[in-house]
Amino acid sequence: MLKPRAFPNAFSLLLLLLHSLLALVSARGSHRTTWNTLTGSPPLVIARGGSSGIFPDSSEYAYELAAQISLKNLIVWCDVQLTKDGEGICISNIKLENATDIDKIFENRSKTYSVNGVQTSAYFAVDYTLTELRSNVLLIQGDFARNPNFDDNFEILTVNEMITITPASGPWLNIQYDAFYAQHNLSMKNFVLSVSRTVNVSYISSPEAGFLRSIKAHINPRITKVVFRFLEKDEVDPSTNRTYGSLLKNLASIKTFASGILVPKGYIWPVDPTGLYLLPHTSLVSDAHKVGLEVFASDILNDIPISYNYSYDPVAEYLNFIDNGNFSVDGVLSDFPLTPSEAIVNILVISKYGASGDYPPCTDLAYEKAISDGVDVLDCPVQMSKDGIPFCLSSIDLIESTDVALSSFSKLGKIIPEIKSGNGIFTFDLAWDDIKSLAPSMLNPYSTSSLYRNPKSNKKGQFLTLLDFLNLTKAQTSLLGVVIIIENAAYLARKQNLSVTEAVIDTLSKAGYDKPGAPKVMIQSTNSSVLLKFKEKTKYELVYKIDEIIRDAVDSAISDIKRFAHSVVVKKASVYPDRKQFVTGSTKIVPKFKSSNLTVYVETFSNEFVSQAWDFMSDATVEINTFVKDAGIDGVITDFPKTANRYRRNRCLNLGDRKPPYMKPVQLPGLLSKIDNFSLPPALAPVPPLTEAEVTEPPLPPLSKIAPSSPIAGTEPGAQPPRNAQAKVTVVFLLSTLTTVLVGSLLL
């Protein structure tokens, strides 16, 4: 961990500078979402010892910096060494003096051992207990060409400590010198298996085939991938006594004990040794993919001479490995994870009730379509049934997305001002078996403009419980994660004796989403108390939705949001206000939130032309491009994820100054300035800034003391509908929903 003489202020400043840098250069990267990787998913970034190009390898700041400035699914690498008392530590070199100041602390205590058949004199971890190393020895920059100013400020981290301060995507443990540790009565196999029993280790690599064969039968391949690490071609694998060059000739044999290979970059893109010019690429990546092996590339560094073909641009080198038109490696190992993150950077595409522009919202078909369309994060607005089952539905009011108004439950309509101003038939009045018997209905948010979504999809699909949803998403390797949306938690606890927060926490745990290595989980709510509850009990990313249109936020409000959230969701009009669908300009709300390290997502991006201001030329892609390139948002929330995904694949985005005019952001305000004064739409009233009082909510109430209500007469499965239940509100309800039912019938 960090010694007291370290420099937190300098680290904070560095983070701010690097966040700004990432925002400036992210447009240079590839915006592909269908990749030539083995699975079609974006390549991974693996941070070797964290940001070890800046801070000492495997130090606390190196790992923290990597997590702060890289992709959200970053994998962190730890070179595991074992101490005399069997503790696993993260040290980049078996010779401790090459990564620590141990030779100054324990002078003249180096020893000579046989390491893979070579007599080696050095300081070895096997000669010291963890306490000895932690009490005295500090990390240094092992590459002497790099900045030494951060040396002697960080203690050695154990593997378990590294895991607690790194992303939830799970660590990559690299194991070397298994035979050496065995000579000292220490077992790398036992250590790795003990860690994997408590933590979801994403990857285990080793340059020793024998070690990987020994653990293969003891790990779960659905959780942990085994990767054979190739060293230079003339070096020898001590467990097989064969050179790596000879092992490379039989990839099918490697597939019997590994799911991937990690190779130096020269295996893929060789360089003419006489002139630093690239030679034609090899067929290694395609050959490995043919036998089902993932390929990871190493030794791509920012601070060494690289081929002249790259014009000293490390991003260009990474792009040559991941987006060259012929193949893509499945991941890159880097000391500077910011750089490959730039190369792979994507705006986040988050679904709105799945692909609800194409299928009824929150159905299996809507979710499957969103996945196939390339969505990054799949959403589930959680509702609660009467019998306490959490499930995914776009609204707590069943009338909005089901045929409940035409069912035997139509007389359960009521007005609950705390939830909505009009009538509704609410999820908590029906058991789950009753709800899943209802037919899903298409959402038609622009029906007033006579724009209706695909009528052939009406009534298609099945609703999912939250557990079913999580099981569906967990099996999808293309997804980055899920966003769980929670509203009306206070009412459900106080009036219905239902705790939606506990139901979500329990279900996420049951599905394994609370374990390291699980898919990313985001919890979204308009209620700060809901997010505080999750902050207290979980480590998920917390997203605060601001449901009002705002133009600004006072500093105290932003400080309060940071107390319980990592990200915010704002409406499109909060970024680009409009008058009668003419954009009047831009606000500073996005840069203001981002300067406070809050990620900004914007909703809702739809394809229907009436959903866009006139300035965007009735084109959904033009709208997305302007929000991304001009406003600098981090993600789009959309009911048509295919459109946003296609936008990211547009190669024109990578052309820099040569970008064609049609791929540049719209200049705003544009059309409004062309309207003569007599035809201008009415001016908008000033919108006050978001204040702290609007953000702060009372704590969630405890569950009501009353027992859950018994089934309403006539609503049990198979029962006849009641003749006069809710009589007074039903008349109003039926009159107010007559148009909805009629339109729904016409679209069948």
C-alpha positions in Angstrom: 0.0 0.0 0.0 1.0 3.7 -0.1 3.6 5.0 2.3 2.8 8.3 4.0 5.5 10.3 2.1 3.6 9.7 -1.2 1.9 12.4 -3.1 -1.9 12.3 -3.3 -2.3 15.8 -4.7 0.1 15.1 -7.6 -1.9 11.9 -8.3 -5.2 13.8 -8.4 -3.7 16.3 -10.7 -2.4 13.6 -13.0 -5.8 12.0 -13.1 -7.4 15.2 -14.2 -4.8 15.7 -16.9 -5.2 12.2 -18.2 -9.0 12.4 -18.2 -8.7 15.5 -20.3 -6.2 13.8 -22.6 -8.5 10.8 -23.1 -11.4 13.1 -24.0 -9.2 14.9 -26.6 -7.7 11.8 -28.3 -10.6 9.3 -28.0 -11.9 10.2 -31.5 -8.7 8.7 -33.0 -9.6 5.2 -32.0 -11.6 2.6 -33.9 -15.4 2.8 -33.6 -16.0 -0.8 -34.8 -18.3 -3.0 -32.9 -18.1 -6.1 -35.1 -14.5 -7.1 -34.7 -12.4 -9.7 -36.4 -11.6 -11.2 -33.0 -12.5 -14.8 -32.2 -15.8 -13.9 -30.6 -16.5 -10.7 -32.5 -16.3 -8.7 -29.3 -13.9 -5.7 -28.9 -10.3 -6.5 -28.0 -9.4 -6.5 -24.4 -6.9 -4.1 -22.8 -4.7 -5.9 -20.3 -2.8 -3.5 -18.0 0.6 -5.1 -17.1 1.1 -4.2 -13.5 -1.4 -1.4 -13.9 -0.1 1.8 -15.6 3.4 0.5 -15.1 4.8 2.9 -17.7 4.1 5.7 -15.3 4.3 4.3 -11.7 6.3 1.4 -10.4 4.9 -1.9 -11.8 2.2 -3.5 -9.6 2.0 -0.5 -7.3 -1.2 0.8 -5.8 -1.2 4.0 -7.9 -0.3 2.0 -11.1 -3.4 -0.2 -10.6 -5.7 2.7 -9.6 -4.6 4.9 -12.5 -5.1 2.1 -15.0 -8.7 1.6 -13.7 -9.4 5.4 -13.9 -8.3 6.1 -17.4 -8.9 2.9 -19.4 -11.8 1.0 -20.8 -14.5 -0.1 -18.3 -13.8 -3.8 -18.9 -10.0 -3.4 -18.3 -8.2 -6.5 -17.2 -5.3 -6.0 -14.8 -2.2 -8.2 -14.9 -0.2 -9.5 -11.9 3.1 -11.4 -12.1 2.8 -13.7 -9.2 5.8 -14.5 -6.9 5.6 -16.5 -3.7 7.2 -15.5 -0.4 8.9 -17.8 2.1 5.6 -18.2 4.0 3.6 -19.0 0.8 1.9 -15.6 0.3 1.3 -14.5 -3.3 2.6 -11.1 -4.2 2.6 -9.0 -7.4 6.2 -8.4 -8.5 7.2 -8.1 -12.2 10.5 -9.9 -11.9 11.7 -13.0 -10.0 14.8 -10.9 -9.3 13.4 -8.6 -6.6 16.2 -6.0 -7.0 14.9 -5.3 -10.5 11.5 -4.1 -9.2 12.2 -3.1 -5.5 14.9 -1.5 -3.4 15.6 -4.8 -1.5 19.3 -4.7 -2.4 19.6 -1.4 -0.4 17.5 -2.7 2.5 19.1 -6.2 2.9 22.6 -5.6 1.5 24.7 -8.5 0.6 21.9 -11.0 1.2 21.5 -12.2 -2.4 21.6 -15.9 -3.1 22.3 -18.2 -6.0 19.8 -20.8 -7.1 19.1 -22.8 -10.2 16.3 -21.1 -12.1 15.1 -23.2 -15.0 18.5 -24.9 -15.2 20.5 -21.6 -15.1 22.5 -20.6 -12.0 21.1 -17.2 -11.0 22.3 -14.8 -8.3 19.6 -12.5 -7.1 17.2 -11.5 -4.3 14.3 -14.0 -4.3 10.9 -13.8 -2.6 11.3 -17.3 -1.3 14.0 -16.1 1.1 11.7 -13.6 2.8 8.4 -13.6 4.6 5.6 -11.3 3.6 6.1 -9.4 6.9 9.8 -8.8 6.1 9.0 -7.5 2.7 6.1 -5.4 3.7 8.0 -3.8 6.6 11.0 -2.7 4.7 11.0 -3.1 1.0 9.4 -0.6 -1.5 8.7 -0.8 -5.2 10.8 1.0 -7.8 10.5 1.6 -11.6 12.0 -1.6 -13.1 12.7 0.0 -16.4 15.6 2.4 -15.8 14.7 4.4 -18.9 11.5 5.5 -17.2 10.9 8.2 -14.6 12.3 7.2 -11.2 10.6 10.0 -9.3 7.9 7.7 -8.0 10.3 5.1 -6.6 10.3 4.2 -2.9 6.8 5.3 -2.2 4.8 2.1 -2.5 4.7 -1.2 -0.6 4.5 -4.5 -2.2 0.9 -5.7 -2.8 -0.4 -9.1 -2.2 -2.5 -10.7 -4.9 -5.6 -10.3 -2.7 -4.9 -6.6 -2.1 -4.4 -6.1 -5.9 -7.8 -7.6 -6.5 -9.6 -5.3 -4.0 -8.3 -2.1 -5.7 -8.8 -3.1 -9.4 -11.9 -3.3 -11.7 -14.5 -6.0 -11.1 -13.7 -7.6 -14.5 -11.3 -9.9 -12.7 -7.5 -10.2 -12.7 -5.0 -11.8 -15.0 -2.5 -13.9 -13.1 0.7 -14.7 -14.8 2.6 -17.7 -13.4 6.3 -18.4 -14.2 9.0 -20.5 -12.6 6.7 -23.2 -11.2 9.6 -25.7 -10.9 11.7 -23.1 -9.1 9.1 -22.6 -6.4 8.5 -26.3 -6.1 12.2 -26.7 -5.3 11.5 -24.5 -2.3 8.5 -26.5 -1.2 6.0 -23.9 -2.5 3.2 -24.7 -4.9 2.1 -22.2 -7.5 -0.8 -24.6 -8.4 -2.2 -24.7 -4.9 -1.9 -20.9 -4.5 -3.7 -20.2 -7.8 -6.4 -22.7 -7.1 -6.9 -21.2 -3.6 -7.3 -17.7 -5.1 -9.7 -19.0 -7.8 -12.0 -20.5 -5.1 -12.7 -17.1 -3.6 -12.3 -14.8 -6.6 -13.3 -15.1 -10.2 -9.9 -15.0 -11.9 -10.5 -14.0 -15.5 -7.2 -15.3 -17.0 -4.3 -17.5 -15.9 -1.2 -17.4 -18.2 2.1 -19.1 -18.1 5.0 -19.8 -20.5 5.1 -23.3 -19.0 2.8 -25.8 -20.7 3.2 -28.3 -17.9 1.9 -25.9 -15.3 -1.2 -25.1 -17.4 -1.9 -28.8 -18.0 -1.7 -29.3 -14.3 -4.4 -26.8 -13.4 -6.7 -27.2 -16.4 -8.9 -29.8 -14.8 -9.3 -27.8 -11.6 -10.7 -24.5 -13.0 -14.0 -23.6 -14.4 -13.5 -22.7 -18.1 -16.7 -20.5 -18.1 -15.0 -18.2 -15.5 -11.3 -18.5 -16.1 -9.5 -18.7 -19.4 -6.1 -20.4 -19.6 -3.5 -18.7 -21.9 -0.2 -20.1 -23.0 2.4 -17.4 -23.1 5.1 -17.6 -25.8 8.5 -16.1 -25.1 11.1 -15.5 -27.8 11.2 -18.2 -30.4 14.6 -19.5 -29.5 13.9 -19.7 -25.8 12.9 -23.0 -24.2 9.8 -24.0 -22.3 11.4 -25.8 -19.3 8.3 -28.0 -18.8 8.6 -29.5 -22.3 12.2 -28.8 -23.2 11.0 -27.5 -26.5 11.6 -24.0 -28.0 8.6 -21.7 -28.4 9.3 -21.6 -32.1 8.7 -25.3 -32.4 5.6 -25.2 -30.1 4.1 -22.6 -32.4 4.0 -25.1 -35.2 1.3 -27.1 -33.5 -1.5 -24.8 -32.4 -4.0 -27.7 -32.2 -1.9 -29.2 -29.5 -1.9 -26.0 -27.5 -5.7 -25.9 -27.8 -5.8 -29.1 -25.7 -4.8 -27.3 -22.6 -5.3 -23.5 -23.3 -8.0 -21.3 -24.7 -5.6 -18.6 -25.9 -2.0 -17.7 -26.6 -0.1 -14.6 -25.7 2.7 -13.7 -28.1 5.3 -11.0 -28.6 4.1 -8.5 -31.2 6.8 -9.7 -33.7 5.1 -13.0 -34.0 2.3 -11.1 -35.7 3.9 -8.1 -37.4 7.6 -8.8 -37.8 9.9 -5.9 -38.4 12.9 -5.8 -40.7 15.8 -5.9 -38.2 18.0 -3.8 -40.4 15.7 -0.8 -40.8 12.6 -0.8 -38.4 10.2 -1.2 -41.3 7.2 -3.6 -41.1 7.3 -6.8 -43.0 4.1 -8.5 -44.1 2.0 -9.8 -41.3 2.1 -13.5 -40.5 -1.0 -15.8 -40.5 -0.7 -16.5 -36.8 -3.9 -14.8 -35.7 -6.1 -16.4 -38.4 -4.4 -19.8 -37.9 -5.1 -19.6 -34.1 -8.6 -18.4 -34.6 -9.2 -21.4 -36.9 -8.5 -23.8 -34.1 -10.4 -21.8 -31.5 -7.6 -20.0 -29.8 -7.7 -16.4 -28.8 -4.6 -14.3 -29.5 -3.2 -11.7 -27.2 -0.3 -9.4 -28.2 2.5 -8.2 -25.9 5.5 -5.9 -26.0 3.6 -2.9 -27.6 5.0 0.0 -25.7 4.9 3.8 -26.0 8.4 4.5 -24.9 10.6 2.3 -27.2 11.5 2.9 -30.8 8.8 1.5 -33.1 8.5 0.9 -36.8 8.8 3.9 -39.0 5.5 2.8 -40.5 3.7 4.2 -37.4 5.3 7.6 -37.5 6.1 7.3 -33.8 2.3 7.1 -33.0 1.6 4.3 -30.6 -2.1 4.5 -31.3 -1.4 3.7 -34.9 0.6 0.6 -33.9 -2.3 -0.7 -31.7 -4.8 -0.1 -34.5 -2.6 -2.2 -36.8 -3.1 -5.1 -34.4 -6.8 -4.6 -33.8 -8.3 -3.0 -36.9 -6.3 -3.5 -40.0 -9.1 -5.0 -42.2 -7.7 -8.5 -42.1 -7.7 -9.6 -38.5 -7.9 -8.4 -34.9 -6.1 -9.8 -31.9 -8.3 -10.5 -29.0 -6.4 -8.3 -26.6 -3.3 -6.3 -26.0 -0.9 -6.3 -23.0 0.3 -2.8 -22.3 2.3 -0.8 -19.7 0.3 2.2 -20.9 -3.3 1.0 -21.0 -4.6 4.5 -21.8 -3.2 4.2 -25.3 -4.9 0.9 -26.4 -8.1 2.2 -24.7 -7.9 5.2 -27.1 -7.5 2.8 -30.0 -10.5 0.7 -28.9 -12.6 3.5 -27.4 -16.4 3.4 -28.1 -19.3 5.4 -26.9 -21.4 3.2 -24.7 -24.7 2.1 -26.3 -27.3 1.4 -23.6 -30.7 -0.1 -24.5 -34.0 1.5 -23.7 -36.2 -1.5 -22.7 -34.1 -3.6 -25.1 -34.6 -3.0 -28.8 -38.1 -1.6 -28.0 -38.3 0.2 -31.3 -38.6 -3.2 -32.9 -40.3 -5.4 -30.3 -42.5 -5.0 -27.2 -40.3 -3.5 -24.4 -38.5 -5.7 -22.0 -39.4 -9.0 -23.7 -37.0 -11.7 -24.6 -37.3 -10.7 -28.2 -36.5 -7.1 -27.5 -33.4 -8.1 -25.5 -32.2 -10.7 -28.0 -32.6 -8.1 -30.8 -30.6 -5.5 -28.8 -27.8 -8.0 -28.3 -27.6 -9.0 -31.9 -27.7 -5.3 -32.8 -24.5 -4.7 -30.8 -25.7 -3.1 -27.6 -23.1 -2.7 -24.8 -25.4 -2.5 -21.8 -28.8 -4.1 -21.6 -31.4 -2.4 -19.3 -34.0 -3.9 -17.0 -36.5 -1.5 -15.3 -37.4 -3.6 -12.3 -41.0 -3.9 -11.2 -42.4 -6.0 -8.4 -45.3 -8.4 -8.6 -47.8 -8.9 -5.8 -46.1 -12.0 -4.7 -42.7 -10.3 -4.5 -41.1 -11.4 -7.8 -38.8 -8.8 -9.4 -39.2 -8.7 -13.2 -38.4 -6.4 -16.1 -41.1 -4.1 -17.5 -40.9 -0.6 -18.9 -43.4 0.8 -16.4 -45.1 0.0 -13.1 -48.3 0.6 -15.0 -49.2 -2.5 -16.9 -51.5 -0.7 -19.3 -48.5 1.0 -21.0 -46.9 -2.2 -22.4 -49.4 -5.1 -22.1 -53.0 -5.9 -23.0 -54.1 -5.8 -19.4 -56.9 -3.4 -20.3 -58.4 -6.1 -22.4 -58.0 -8.8 -19.8 -60.0 -10.0 -16.8 -57.9 -7.6 -14.7 -59.1 -4.5 -16.4 -61.3 -3.6 -13.4 -58.2 -3.2 -11.1 -57.6 0.3 -12.4 -56.9 3.0 -9.8 -55.3 6.4 -9.3 -52.2 6.7 -7.2 -51.0 10.3 -7.4 -47.6 9.3 -5.8 -46.9 7.2 -8.9 -48.7 8.9 -11.8 -51.4 11.5 -12.4 -53.7 9.2 -14.4 -55.2 5.8 -14.0 -53.2 2.6 -14.0 -53.3 -1.1 -13.4 -50.2 -1.6 -11.3 -47.8 -4.5 -11.2 -48.0 -5.0 -7.5 -51.7 -5.8 -7.8 -51.1 -8.9 -9.9 -49.1 -12.1 -9.2 -46.2 -13.0 -11.5 -48.1 -15.9 -13.0 -50.9 -13.4 -14.0 -48.5 -10.9 -15.4 -46.6 -13.3 -17.6 -49.9 -14.5 -19.0 -50.5 -11.0 -20.4 -49.6 -10.2 -24.1 -46.9 -7.6 -24.5 -47.7 -4.5 -26.4 -45.6 -2.3 -28.6 -44.7 1.2 -27.3 -45.7 3.9 -29.7 -44.3 7.1 -28.2 -44.9 9.1 -31.4 -48.5 8.0 -32.1 -49.7 11.6 -31.9 -47.7 12.2 -35.1 -49.3 9.0 -36.6 -46.0 7.1 -36.4 -46.6 3.6 -35.1 -43.9 1.0 -34.6 -44.0 -2.4 -36.3 -47.5 -3.8 -35.8 -46.4 -7.3 -36.7 -44.3 -7.4 -33.5 -47.3 -6.6 -31.3 -48.1 -9.3 -28.7 -44.8 -11.1 -29.5 -42.3 -12.2 -26.9 -42.3 -13.1 -23.3 -41.6 -11.1 -20.1 -38.6 -12.1 -18.0 -38.0 -12.2 -14.3 -34.9 -10.3 -13.2 -33.2 -13.7 -12.6 -34.1 -14.8 -16.1 -32.8 -11.5 -17.5 -29.5 -11.8 -15.6 -29.0 -15.4 -16.8 -29.7 -14.3 -20.4 -27.2 -11.5 -20.2 -24.5 -13.4 -18.4 -24.2 -15.8 -21.3 -23.6 -13.1 -23.8 -19.9 -12.4 -24.2 -20.5 -9.3 -26.4 -22.2 -7.4 -23.6 -20.3 -5.2 -21.2 -23.0 -5.4 -18.6 -26.5 -4.5 -17.4 -28.2 -1.5 -16.0 -30.9 -2.2 -13.4 -33.4 0.7 -13.1 -35.3 1.2 -9.8 -38.1 3.6 -9.3 -41.0 3.9 -6.8 -39.0 2.1 -4.1 -40.3 4.3 -1.3 -44.0 3.8 -2.2 -43.5 0.0 -2.6 -41.9 -0.3 0.8 -44.4 2.0 2.6 -47.6 1.0 1.0 -47.1 -2.5 -0.5 -44.6 -4.0 2.0 -42.2 -4.7 -0.9 -38.5 -4.0 -0.9 -37.4 -3.7 -4.5 -33.8 -2.8 -3.4 -33.4 -6.0 -1.4 -35.0 -8.0 -4.1 -32.5 -6.7 -6.7 -29.5 -7.1 -4.4 -30.5 -10.7 -3.6 -31.2 -11.6 -7.2 -27.9 -10.1 -8.4 -26.1 -12.2 -5.8 -28.0 -15.3 -6.7 -27.0 -14.8 -10.3 -23.4 -14.4 -9.3 -23.2 -10.7 -10.3 -21.6 -9.7 -7.0 -18.5 -11.7 -7.6 -15.3 -10.5 -9.3 -15.2 -11.3 -13.0 -19.0 -11.0 -13.3 -20.4 -8.6 -16.0 -20.6 -5.0 -15.2 -23.6 -3.9 -13.1 -25.0 -0.4 -13.1 -27.8 0.7 -10.8 -29.9 3.6 -12.0 -32.5 5.6 -10.2 -34.0 9.1 -9.9 -34.0 8.7 -6.1 -30.7 9.4 -4.4 -31.7 7.3 -1.4 -32.0 4.2 -3.6 -28.4 4.7 -4.8 -27.2 5.4 -1.2 -28.7 2.1 -0.2 -26.8 0.3 -2.9 -23.6 2.2 -2.1 -23.9 1.0 1.4 -24.4 -2.7 0.5 -22.7 -3.2 -3.0 -19.9 -2.0 -5.2 -21.9 -1.6 -8.4 -21.6 1.5 -10.6 -24.4 4.0 -9.5 -26.2 6.1 -12.0 -28.3 9.1 -11.1 -31.1 10.0 -13.5 -32.1 13.6 -13.7 -35.6 13.5 -15.0 -36.1 17.2 -15.3 -34.7 19.3 -18.1 -31.9 21.3 -16.7 -29.5 24.0 -18.1 -27.0 24.0 -15.3 -26.3 22.6 -11.8 -25.0 24.5 -8.8 -21.7 23.2 -7.4 -23.3 21.9 -4.2 -25.7 19.8 -6.2 -22.9 18.2 -8.2 -21.0 17.6 -4.9 -24.1 15.9 -3.5 -24.5 13.7 -6.6 -20.9 12.6 -6.4 -21.6 11.5 -2.8 -23.8 8.6 -4.2 -23.3 8.3 -7.9 -20.6 7.7 -10.5 -22.6 8.7 -13.6 -25.6 10.7 -14.6 -28.4 10.4 -17.1 -29.8 13.6 -18.6 -32.3 14.3 -21.3 -31.3 15.5 -24.7 -32.9 18.9 -24.1 -30.6 19.4 -21.2 -27.7 19.3 -23.6 -29.2 21.1 -26.6 -32.3 23.1 -25.6 -34.8 23.7 -28.3 -37.8 25.9 -29.1 -40.5 24.1 -31.1 -37.7 21.6 -32.1 -35.2 24.3 -33.2 -32.0 24.0 -31.2 -31.3 27.3 -29.4 -27.7 26.5 -28.4 -25.8 24.2 -26.1 -25.5 24.1 -22.3 -22.4 23.5 -20.2 -24.0 20.7 -18.3 -22.0 17.9 -20.0 -18.5 19.4 -19.4 -19.5 20.5 -16.0 -20.4 17.0 -14.9 -17.4 15.5 -16.7 -15.0 17.9 -15.0 -16.3 16.5 -11.7 -15.5 12.9 -13.0 -19.1 12.0 -13.5 -19.8 10.0 -16.7 -22.7 11.4 -18.7 -25.3 9.3 -20.6 -28.1 10.9 -22.6 -31.6 9.7 -23.4 -33.5 8.9 -25.5 -32.2 8.5 -29.1 -34.9 7.2 -31.4 -35.1 6.8 -35.1 -38.5 8.5 -35.7 -37.7 11.8 -37.3 -40.1 13.7 -35.0 -37.9 12.8 -32.1 -35.1 14.9 -33.4 -34.8 18.7 -33.6 -35.0 20.1 -37.1 -31.3 21.0 -37.0 -30.4 17.3 -37.2 -31.9 17.0 -40.6 -34.4 14.3 -39.5 -31.5 11.9 -39.3 -30.8 9.8 -36.2 -27.1 9.4 -37.1 -26.6 13.1 -37.5 -28.1 13.6 -34.1 -25.9 11.0 -32.4 -22.8 12.2 -34.1 -23.4 15.8 -32.9 -24.0 14.7 -29.3 -20.9 12.5 -29.3 -18.5 14.8 -31.2 -19.7 18.2 -30.2 -21.2 17.7 -26.7 -18.8 14.9 -25.8 -21.3 12.6 -24.1 -20.1 9.2 -22.9 -23.0 7.1 -24.0 -26.4 7.0 -25.7 -29.6 5.4 -24.4 -31.6 4.2 -27.3 -34.6 2.1 -28.3 -32.9 1.4 -31.6 -29.4 0.2 -30.7 -28.6 -0.9 -34.2 -28.5 2.7 -35.4 -26.0 3.7 -32.7 -24.0 0.6 -33.3 -23.8 1.3 -37.0 -22.7 4.9 -36.3 -19.7 3.6 -34.4 -18.6 1.4 -37.3 -18.5 4.4 -39.7 -14.9 4.5 -40.8 -15.2 8.2 -41.7 -15.0 8.9 -37.9 -11.3 8.0 -38.0 -10.3 10.5 -40.7 -9.4 13.4 -38.5 -9.1 16.6 -40.5 -10.0 14.7 -43.7 -13.4 13.8 -42.3 -16.1 14.6 -44.9 -18.6 17.4 -44.1 -21.5 15.0 -43.6 -19.7 13.3 -40.6 -19.0 16.6 -38.8 -21.2 17.8 -36.0 -24.0 20.1 -36.8 -23.2 23.8 -36.0 -25.6 24.9 -33.3 -27.7 27.0 -33.1 -28.2 26.7 -36.9 -31.7 26.9 -38.3 -33.1 29.1 -35.6 -30.8 31.9 -36.7 -32.2 31.7 -40.3 -35.8 32.4 -39.2 -37.0 36.0 -39.4 -38.1 37.6 -36.2 -41.8 37.5 -37.0 -41.7 33.7 -37.5 -39.6 32.8 -34.5 -41.2 30.4 -32.0 -42.0 31.8 -28.6 -39.0 32.3 -26.3 -38.5 29.7 -23.5 -38.8 30.7 -19.9 -35.4 30.5 -18.1 -34.8 27.1 -16.5 -33.3 27.3 -13.0 -30.2 25.3 -12.3 -30.4 21.9 -10.5 -30.0 22.6 -6.8 -28.9 20.4 -3.9 -32.5 20.5 -2.5 -33.7 18.8 -5.6 -31.1 16.1 -5.4 -31.4 15.2 -1.7 -34.2 12.7 -0.8 -35.4 11.4 2.5 -34.1 7.9 3.5 -36.1 5.0 2.2 -38.8 4.0 4.6 -38.9 0.6 6.3 -41.3 -2.0 5.1 -44.8 -1.4 6.2 -45.8 -3.3 9.3 -49.0 -4.7 7.7 -48.8 -8.2 6.2 -48.9 -8.4 2.4 -52.5 -8.0 1.3 -54.4 -11.1 0.3 -55.3 -11.6 -3.4 -57.9 -9.3 -4.7 -61.1 -11.2 -5.3 -61.2 -12.6 -8.8 -57.6 -12.1 -9.5 -56.3 -15.6 -8.4 -55.0 -17.6 -11.4 -58.1 -19.1 -13.0 -60.6 -17.0 -11.1 -63.5 -15.2 -12.7 -63.2 -11.4 -12.9 -65.0 -9.6 -10.1 -68.3 -7.8 -11.0 -67.8 -4.6 -9.0 -64.3 -4.4 -7.7 -62.9 -0.8 -7.8 -66.2 0.4 -9.2 -65.7 4.1 -8.8 -62.3 4.4 -10.4 -63.0 1.8 -13.1 -65.5 4.0 -15.0 -63.0 6.8 -15.2 -60.2 4.3 -16.1 -62.1 2.7 -18.9 -63.1 6.0 -20.4 -59.5 7.3 -20.3 -58.1 4.2 -21.9 -60.7 3.6 -24.6 -58.5 5.3 -27.2 -55.5 3.2 -26.2 -57.4 -0.1 -26.5 -59.0 1.0 -29.8 -55.7 1.9 -31.3 -54.1 -1.4 -30.0 -56.9 -3.4 -31.6 -56.5 -1.6 -35.0 -52.7 -2.5 -35.0 -53.2 -6.2 -34.3 
